[in-house]
Amino acid sequence: MADRGGRWRAYGVAGGVFAVDRLSKWLVETRLGAWETHAVIPGFFNLIRTENRGAAFSLLAAVDTEWRRGLLIVLSAAAAVVISVLLWRAGTRAETSGALRFSLALILGGALGNLCDRAFRGAVTDFLELYAGDFRWPAFNVADAAITIGAALALWDMWRSRRAAPRT
């Protein structure tokens, strides 16, 4: 029997991630000026308003053409569709773990959050900055964190399920 309730809970998680991402970006965009920085934990964590016109880690950000925006929108939309289909199919299989559904939901919610920025603004708002000494991790946002956590959780679930599978 398929776990249809798990499917809808997962889509609810994706919607929650999307909502938290949109709200957090709106708060930053309406309360911080460009490159304005606020130390939250001095020496470790800042809020800083930046915009990323490229992909992850500002890949393609220096390319100053309109095709970049269209390409990133198409790739982001395609990724969201693929993840959504995987999540839908995972909901029809009783053997699919809740961890895998949750990881796909995190990835989907994050992908939709960043897609929304790219489609309507042409850039993704980033505002979380971690650093130690001179090392600074590139600024990121709630959507990026959800995608990263979701991907790590999916890898962990695949590793765990592979180890638990009977050997023939």
C-alpha positions as CSV (number, residue, x, y, z in Angstrom):
1,M,0.0,0.0,0.0
2,A,1.4,3.4,-0.9
3,D,1.9,6.0,1.7
4,R,-0.1,8.8,0.2
5,G,-0.1,10.7,3.4
6,G,3.7,10.8,3.3
7,R,3.6,12.2,-0.2
8,W,1.4,15.1,0.9
9,R,3.4,15.7,4.0
10,A,6.5,15.9,1.9
11,Y,4.9,18.4,-0.4
12,G,3.9,20.3,2.7
13,V,7.5,20.4,3.8
14,A,8.6,21.7,0.4
15,G,5.9,24.4,0.6
16,G,7.1,25.3,4.1
17,V,10.7,25.6,3.0
18,F,9.6,27.8,0.1
19,A,7.6,30.0,2.4
20,V,10.4,30.4,5.0
21,D,12.9,31.1,2.2
22,R,10.6,33.8,0.6
23,L,9.9,35.4,4.0
24,S,13.5,35.4,5.0
25,K,14.6,37.0,1.7
26,W,11.8,39.6,1.9
27,L,12.9,40.5,5.5
28,V,16.5,40.9,4.4
29,E,15.6,42.8,1.2
30,T,13.3,45.3,3.1
31,R,15.6,45.8,6.1
32,L,19.2,45.7,4.9
33,G,20.9,47.8,2.2
34,A,23.1,46.2,-0.4
35,W,26.2,44.7,1.3
36,E,25.1,45.9,4.7
37,T,26.5,43.5,7.3
38,H,25.3,42.7,10.8
39,A,27.5,40.5,13.1
40,V,25.3,37.9,14.7
41,I,28.0,35.8,16.3
42,P,31.2,37.9,16.0
43,G,34.1,35.9,14.4
44,F,31.7,33.3,13.0
45,F,28.3,34.4,11.6
46,N,27.0,37.6,9.8
47,L,23.9,38.6,8.1
48,I,24.9,40.3,4.9
49,R,22.7,41.3,1.9
50,T,24.2,40.2,-1.4
51,E,22.8,39.1,-4.7
52,N,24.0,36.2,-6.8
53,R,23.2,36.5,-10.5
54,G,24.9,33.2,-11.2
55,A,24.4,29.6,-10.1
56,A,25.9,27.9,-7.0
57,F,29.0,29.7,-5.7
58,S,28.4,32.5,-8.3
59,L,29.1,30.2,-11.2
60,L,28.4,32.2,-14.4
61,A,27.8,35.4,-12.4
62,A,30.5,37.2,-14.4
63,V,28.8,36.4,-17.7
64,D,26.9,39.6,-18.5
65,T,24.4,38.4,-21.0
66,E,20.6,37.8,-21.0
67,W,21.1,34.1,-22.0
68,R,22.6,33.4,-18.5
69,R,19.3,34.3,-16.8
70,G,17.3,32.3,-19.2
71,L,19.6,29.3,-18.9
72,L,19.5,29.4,-15.1
73,I,15.8,29.7,-15.1
74,V,15.4,26.7,-17.5
75,L,17.9,24.6,-15.5
76,S,16.3,25.5,-12.2
77,A,12.8,24.8,-13.5
78,A,13.9,21.4,-15.0
79,A,15.5,20.5,-11.7
80,A,12.3,21.4,-9.8
81,V,10.2,19.3,-12.1
82,V,12.6,16.3,-11.9
83,I,12.6,16.5,-8.1
84,S,8.9,16.9,-7.9
85,V,8.4,13.8,-10.1
86,L,10.8,11.8,-7.9
87,L,9.0,12.9,-4.8
88,W,5.6,12.0,-6.4
89,R,6.9,8.5,-7.3
90,A,8.5,8.0,-3.9
91,G,5.1,8.6,-2.4
92,T,3.6,5.6,-4.2
93,R,6.2,3.2,-3.0
94,A,5.8,1.8,0.5
95,E,9.5,0.8,0.7
96,T,10.6,4.5,0.2
97,S,12.0,5.8,3.4
98,G,10.6,8.9,5.1
99,A,14.2,10.3,5.1
100,L,14.3,10.1,1.3
101,R,10.9,11.8,1.0
102,F,12.0,14.5,3.5
103,S,15.3,15.0,1.6
104,L,13.5,15.4,-1.7
105,A,11.1,17.8,-0.1
106,L,13.9,20.0,1.2
107,I,15.6,20.0,-2.2
108,L,12.3,20.9,-4.0
109,G,11.4,23.7,-1.6
110,G,14.9,25.2,-1.9
111,A,14.9,24.9,-5.7
112,L,11.5,26.6,-6.0
113,G,12.7,29.4,-3.7
114,N,15.8,30.2,-5.8
115,L,13.8,29.7,-9.0
116,C,11.4,32.4,-7.9
117,D,14.2,34.8,-7.3
118,R,15.8,34.1,-10.7
119,A,12.5,34.4,-12.6
120,F,11.2,37.5,-11.0
121,R,14.3,39.4,-10.0
122,G,17.1,38.0,-12.2
123,A,19.3,37.3,-9.1
124,V,19.1,35.2,-5.9
125,T,19.3,37.1,-2.6
126,D,21.9,35.6,-0.3
127,F,22.4,36.8,3.3
128,L,23.9,34.1,5.6
129,E,27.7,34.3,5.9
130,L,29.8,31.9,7.9
131,Y,33.5,32.7,8.5
132,A,36.5,31.9,10.7
133,G,39.4,34.3,10.6
134,D,40.2,35.1,6.9
135,F,38.1,32.2,5.6
136,R,34.6,33.2,4.5
137,W,32.2,30.7,3.1
138,P,30.2,32.2,0.2
139,A,27.0,33.9,1.4
140,F,23.9,31.6,1.1
141,N,20.2,31.6,1.9
142,V,17.5,29.3,3.4
143,A,16.9,27.7,0.0
144,D,20.6,26.9,-0.4
145,A,20.8,25.4,3.1
146,A,17.7,23.3,2.4
147,I,19.1,22.0,-0.9
148,T,22.4,21.1,0.8
149,I,20.9,19.4,3.8
150,G,18.4,17.6,1.5
151,A,21.2,16.3,-0.7
152,A,23.3,15.2,2.3
153,L,20.3,13.4,3.8
154,A,19.5,11.7,0.5
155,L,23.1,10.5,0.2
156,W,23.1,9.3,3.8
157,D,19.8,7.4,3.2
158,M,21.1,5.8,0.1
159,W,24.3,4.7,1.9
160,R,22.3,3.4,4.8
161,S,19.8,1.5,2.7
162,R,22.6,0.0,0.6
163,R,24.4,-1.3,3.7
164,A,21.1,-2.7,5.1
165,A,20.3,-4.5,1.8
166,P,20.8,-8.3,2.0
167,R,23.8,-9.5,0.1
168,T,23.4,-12.3,-2.4
